[in-house]
């Protein structure tokens, strides 16, 4: 039997449970990068109403709770699948931007709210500032109209391979 990826290559963590992004800003959970090579952040959002374009902000932390928090301005590109209705046939688009901690209106043109999207941000553990061990992704309140979204963290390049049931909590 081939070894599975979960526990060997990746660990999957919830950054934010599916939520209506118009009810309030979403504060993503913190995930530890100390024992992995990096993090692939996946944001999945439903279609909403024109003008309610999302903004996401990447943060770094010195602890799993409390500690010091700072923005992590390393997002110089991200990957995007974007369609009125995602059908599974879309190609990834690499979107370049000046290095920043935020992505405002993913895909640009002021129309991201009207589309279903999958947004992928890559963070290498070495990109954290000295003393910082955790990362989180926040989503600002999109406005007054319903728009569902969720955040998943894929901790990758695990330093200690384990059976999935033996993985340590990563938040």
C-alpha positions in Angstrom: 0.0 0.0 0.0 1.3 3.4 -0.9 1.9 6.0 1.8 -0.8 8.6 1.9 0.1 12.3 1.8 -1.8 13.2 5.0 0.8 13.0 7.8 3.7 12.5 5.5 3.6 15.6 3.2 0.7 17.7 4.5 -1.5 18.4 7.5 -4.9 20.1 7.0 -6.2 22.7 9.5 -9.2 24.9 9.5 -8.4 28.6 9.4 -12.1 29.7 9.5 -15.2 27.6 9.3 -17.6 28.4 6.5 -19.3 31.7 7.4 -21.2 34.5 5.9 -18.5 37.1 5.2 -21.0 39.9 5.5 -21.8 39.3 9.2 -18.4 40.6 10.5 -14.7 40.4 9.9 -13.3 36.9 10.0 -10.3 36.4 12.3 -8.4 33.3 11.0 -7.1 30.8 13.5 -3.4 30.8 14.1 -1.3 27.9 12.7 2.2 26.9 13.8 4.9 26.8 11.2 7.7 25.6 13.5 7.6 22.0 12.4 6.9 22.3 8.7 8.4 23.9 5.6 5.5 26.2 4.8 1.8 26.7 4.5 -0.6 26.7 1.5 -3.6 28.8 2.4 -6.8 28.1 0.5 -9.7 30.5 0.6 -13.0 29.4 -1.0 -15.8 31.9 -1.4 -19.2 32.0 -2.9 -20.6 34.6 -5.2 -22.0 37.7 -3.6 -23.2 41.2 -4.6 -21.4 43.8 -6.7 -19.3 46.1 -4.5 -18.8 43.6 -1.7 -15.3 42.6 -2.8 -13.3 40.7 -0.2 -9.9 41.8 1.3 -7.7 39.3 3.0 -4.8 40.1 5.3 -1.9 37.8 6.2 -0.5 38.1 9.8 2.3 36.6 11.8 2.3 35.9 15.5 4.9 35.0 18.2 2.5 32.6 20.0 -0.6 30.4 19.4 -2.6 33.0 21.4 -1.6 36.3 22.9 2.0 37.3 22.1 2.9 39.9 19.4 1.0 40.2 16.1 2.3 41.9 12.9 1.3 41.9 9.3 3.3 39.7 7.0 3.9 41.6 3.8 5.2 38.8 1.6 2.3 38.2 -0.8 3.8 39.1 -4.2 1.6 36.7 -6.0 -1.3 34.3 -5.5 -3.2 31.8 -7.5 -6.9 32.2 -8.5 -9.7 30.2 -9.9 -12.6 32.5 -10.7 -16.0 32.0 -12.4 -19.6 32.9 -12.0 -20.1 29.3 -11.1 -17.0 27.1 -10.5 -17.4 24.0 -12.6 -14.0 22.3 -12.1 -12.8 23.2 -15.6 -11.2 26.5 -14.7 -7.4 27.0 -15.0 -5.3 28.5 -12.3 -4.3 32.1 -12.9 -1.1 33.5 -11.3 -1.9 37.0 -10.1 1.2 39.2 -9.4 1.2 42.2 -7.1 3.7 44.3 -5.2 4.6 42.5 -2.0 2.0 43.2 0.6 0.2 41.6 3.5 -3.2 42.1 1.8 -5.0 41.1 -1.3 -7.8 43.5 -2.0 -10.5 42.4 -4.6 -8.8 39.2 -5.7 -8.6 39.1 -9.5 -9.1 42.9 -9.6 -11.5 44.9 -11.7 -13.9 45.5 -8.7 -15.9 42.4 -9.6 -14.5 39.6 -7.4 -17.7 39.7 -5.2 -19.8 38.5 -8.1 -17.8 35.3 -8.7 -17.1 32.1 -6.9 -13.4 31.9 -6.2 -10.6 29.7 -4.9 -7.6 31.8 -3.8 -4.3 30.1 -2.9 -1.5 31.9 -1.0 1.9 30.2 -0.4 3.9 31.1 2.7 7.4 29.6 3.3 8.2 29.2 7.0 11.5 31.0 6.4 9.6 34.2 5.4 8.4 34.8 9.0 10.2 37.5 10.9 12.6 36.5 13.7 10.7 35.2 16.7 7.4 34.7 14.9 6.2 31.1 14.8 2.5 31.3 13.7 0.5 32.6 10.8 -3.2 33.5 10.3 -5.3 34.9 7.5 -8.1 37.4 8.2 -11.0 38.4 5.9 -12.5 41.9 6.3 -16.3 42.3 6.5 -17.4 42.4 2.8 -20.4 44.6 3.4 -24.2 44.0 3.9 -24.9 41.2 1.4 -24.4 37.5 2.0 -21.2 35.9 0.7 -20.1 32.6 2.1 -16.4 31.8 2.6 -14.0 29.5 4.4 -10.2 29.2 5.0 -8.2 26.0 5.0 -4.5 25.8 5.9 -2.4 23.0 4.4 0.8 22.7 6.4 3.3 21.2 3.9 6.7 19.6 3.9 6.2 18.2 7.4 9.5 17.8 9.3 8.2 14.8 11.3 6.1 12.3 9.3 3.4 10.6 11.3 0.3 8.6 10.8 -2.7 11.0 10.5 -4.0 10.0 13.9 -0.6 10.8 15.5 -0.2 14.3 14.1 0.2 16.9 16.8 -2.4 19.8 16.9 -1.1 22.5 14.7 -3.0 25.5 15.9 
